[in-house]
Amino acid sequence: MRLLSRKATCNAHGQDSSYFLGWQEYEKNPYHEIKNPTGIIQMGLAENQLSFDLLESWLANNPDAAGFKKDGESIFRELALFQDYHGLPDFKKALVDFMAEIRENRVTFDQNKIVLTAGATSANETLMFCLAESGEAFLLPTPYYPGFDRDLKWRTGVEIVPIQCTSSNDFQITAPALEEAYLEAQKRNLRVKGVLVTNPSNPLGTTMSRSELNLLVNFITAKGIHLISDEIYSGTVFSSPGFVSIMEVLKVRKCENTEVWKRVHIVYSLSKDLGLPGFRVGAIYSNDELVASAATKMSSFGLVSSQTQYLLSALLSDSKFTKNYISENQRRLKQRQKLLVKGLKKAGIICLKSNAGLFCWVNMKHLLGSNTFEAEMELWKKIVYDVKLNISPGSSCHCTEPGWFRVCFANMSEETLNLAMARLKSFVDSMTMTSSHQMLKNSRKRSLTKWVFRLSFHDREPEER
Ligand SMILES: Cc1ncc(COP(=O)(O)O)c(C=O)c1O
């Protein structure tokens, strides 16, 4: 008799992925400037630690917010008892206004259509429960965030069918790729319920173009399916082309009163833009009342605590603060991304041109022993164990081409990033030296053999030849 459930024992969680294995290796030997200077540097974690000082100085100037006071009076008891899964109205209003501000108010959001969840992880899973049955499928462009295998599939039984994107057009989604994925799902007898994209993309660090977004709207209109746009990195867009939300595209196309309006849903979270993954604040925004109401009921499995909501409603209602925070945070991210790109370039490594996110999508194809995923794993192991950098291999993001890696830049100090780049450069130099040494040895061997051959050939007596 099975003592544990199938859910508990199946491996659909994806914890065996190199993405999570890299984290485990880092935990065993974490780099510390003084305590462990030869340890592993964590570059596989999309955390934003660049703007904590701004949040901390706001907290110091607004002690009532964290002290659970309103107009000098304690509201501790009120907060301790509040457990309504509809969330604090003030917080929902502050959150939708913040989302609009990130989109430069080209679109606005209605606080009645937002559902609070414990992070985007919970938001994505809740949407799967609302939109699909076990055994139905969502199409996702590759490469995609490795956590989706856990978030979308594990407990819901929903399947992911990849939309194959390639470096030939900088991993943009194309109409044939969408059709192919749809066909592939049909071949596997899976009913397609929707497409899920991340915009800006994790792991690419790029924003989707208007034409890609229009293509998606056309596709879901034609097929009568849903579109989920995970816009968790919307506030991290640090250079042009700027961020275009799917809601903006629908607005421009005047879709408000059409069928498709209700089939587009946004996922958001404060884990990246505000750098608060530990606060577990996420949201679903849906134009479909039924989806919003079902998701609200489901959110009782992953509520945001009332003291977190209270603190953040005060912070996000301070529009002077949020305006400054958004632009300063983007400025810092841009500077950091430049530092990474420069460091990689010094090591002879290039990456996809990015304008958003907390990472770069790095091309190390030329360092592979062969054009295979086995060679990618071999290189990854060397980088983790010898170079002591935890980066995420493209295969963990379901990339179809070997040799790509996601490298994070916002979860460490500038000094640590410089050290990481120095380690990488000396590794690449040593690889190049070894291979040129090997080439030299091989060519010497070849000329030696030629010489030996010639010598022996000419030395031999004519009849022996
Ligand atoms: C695209 C994407 N969606 C969702 C998540 C999960 O975020 P959260 O911490 O809000 O659960 C992440 C985290 O890395 C992500 O990159």
The ligand as a Gaussian input file, in Angstrom:
#p B3LYP/6-31G(d) Opt

LIG

0 1
 C        8.670000      34.954000     -14.680000
 C        8.494000      34.697000     -13.211000
 N        7.264000      34.443000     -12.737000
 C        7.067000      34.184000     -11.437000
 C        8.111000      34.168000     -10.532000
 C        7.826000      33.881000      -9.074000
 O        7.831000      35.082000      -8.341000
 P        7.329000      35.244000      -6.853000
 O        8.534000      35.394000      -5.994000
 O        6.509000      36.503000      -6.834000
 O        6.521000      34.062000      -6.499000
 C        9.404000      34.434000     -10.981000
 C       10.546000      34.394000     -10.051000
 O       11.689000      34.341000     -10.409000
 C        9.602000      34.701000     -12.356000
 O       10.816000      34.970000     -12.853000

